[in-house]
């Protein structure tokens, strides 16, 4: 008999590695470093849901951000593998941004963090 993951094409979930207090703290610090910055979380929330947004759409959606800062934050997230940049070679140039699959997988973690923050006594 075939297991369910073979029937539907999903990979079986692997067991998460056992972390010590030091490795867990180090991993979380690394994750926070990727998300630090005044605008990164705002940009992420605009891109959640699989939408591709043009640079100008992001700029309009986040009124307090400068072009320089938006470019900087998007480039950092692209370098970290969270955001993907799609360039359409046309005149005028068209550049769209979206989340990578790994970036999209951040949504449940941020939702859990928001729920935790709202539960503050």
C-alpha positions as CSV (number, residue, x, y, z in Angstrom):
1,X,0.0,0.0,0.0
2,X,1.3,3.5,-0.9
3,X,1.6,6.2,1.7
4,X,-0.5,9.3,1.3
5,X,2.4,11.6,0.5
6,X,3.3,9.4,-2.5
7,X,-0.3,9.4,-3.8
8,X,-0.7,13.2,-3.7
9,X,3.0,14.1,-4.4
10,X,3.8,15.8,-1.1
11,X,7.0,15.1,0.6
12,X,6.7,13.6,4.1
13,X,7.4,16.0,6.9
14,X,10.9,15.7,8.2
15,X,11.6,15.7,11.9
16,X,12.9,19.1,13.0
17,X,16.4,19.1,14.4
18,X,16.9,19.1,18.1
19,X,18.0,22.5,19.2
20,X,19.8,23.5,22.3
21,X,19.1,26.8,24.0
22,X,22.1,28.3,22.3
23,X,21.4,27.0,18.7
24,X,17.7,28.0,19.1
25,X,18.6,31.5,20.2
26,X,21.2,31.9,17.4
27,X,18.7,30.8,14.8
28,X,16.0,33.2,16.0
29,X,18.6,36.0,16.1
30,X,19.5,35.3,12.5
31,X,15.8,35.3,11.4
32,X,15.2,38.7,13.2
33,X,18.3,40.1,11.5
34,X,16.7,39.3,8.1
35,X,13.5,41.1,9.1
36,X,15.0,44.0,11.0
37,X,14.5,47.4,9.4
38,X,11.6,49.9,9.7
39,X,9.9,48.9,6.5
40,X,10.5,45.2,5.8
41,X,7.5,43.9,7.7
42,X,5.2,46.4,6.0
43,X,6.6,45.4,2.6
44,X,6.1,41.7,3.5
45,X,2.4,42.2,4.5
46,X,1.8,44.0,1.2
47,X,3.3,41.0,-0.7
48,X,1.6,38.2,1.2
49,X,-1.0,36.3,-0.7
50,X,1.1,35.7,-3.7
51,X,0.6,39.0,-5.3
52,X,3.2,40.6,-7.6
53,X,3.4,44.3,-7.1
54,X,5.3,46.9,-9.3
55,X,7.8,49.1,-7.5
56,X,5.5,52.1,-8.0
57,X,2.6,50.2,-6.4
58,X,4.6,49.4,-3.3
59,X,5.8,53.0,-3.2
60,X,2.2,54.2,-3.2
61,X,1.0,51.6,-0.7
62,X,3.7,52.7,1.8
63,X,3.4,56.5,1.8
64,X,6.2,57.2,4.4
65,X,9.0,55.4,2.6
66,X,11.5,57.0,0.3
67,X,12.5,55.5,-3.0
68,X,16.0,54.9,-1.7
69,X,14.8,53.1,1.4
70,X,12.3,50.9,-0.5
71,X,15.0,49.9,-3.0
72,X,17.4,49.2,-0.1
73,X,14.9,47.0,1.8
74,X,13.8,45.1,-1.3
75,X,17.4,44.4,-2.3
76,X,18.2,43.1,1.2
77,X,15.2,40.8,1.2
78,X,16.0,39.6,-2.3
79,X,19.6,38.8,-1.2
80,X,18.2,36.9,1.8
81,X,15.9,34.9,-0.5
82,X,12.6,36.3,0.8
83,X,11.6,38.4,-2.2
84,X,11.9,37.8,-5.9
85,X,12.4,40.5,-8.5
86,X,10.9,40.0,-11.9
87,X,12.2,42.4,-14.6
88,X,10.1,42.8,-17.8
89,X,12.3,44.2,-20.6
90,X,10.1,46.8,-22.1
91,X,9.9,50.6,-22.4
92,X,9.3,52.0,-19.9
93,X,10.9,49.3,-17.7
94,X,8.6,47.3,-15.6
95,X,9.8,45.6,-12.4
96,X,7.6,43.5,-10.2
97,X,8.3,42.1,-6.7
98,X,6.8,39.1,-5.0
99,X,7.6,36.6,-2.3
100,X,9.5,33.5,-2.9
101,X,8.0,30.3,-1.6
102,X,10.2,30.5,1.4
103,X,9.1,34.1,2.0
104,X,5.5,33.2,1.7
105,X,6.0,30.5,4.3
106,X,6.8,33.3,6.8
107,X,3.1,34.3,6.9
108,X,2.0,31.7,9.4
109,X,4.9,32.5,11.7
110,X,4.1,36.2,11.6
111,X,0.5,35.5,12.2
112,X,1.4,33.5,15.3
113,X,3.7,36.3,16.5
114,X,0.8,38.8,16.1
115,X,-1.6,36.5,18.0
116,X,1.0,36.2,20.8
117,X,1.5,40.0,20.9
118,X,-2.3,40.6,21.1
119,X,-2.6,38.2,24.0
120,X,-0.4,40.3,26.2
121,X,-2.1,40.6,29.6
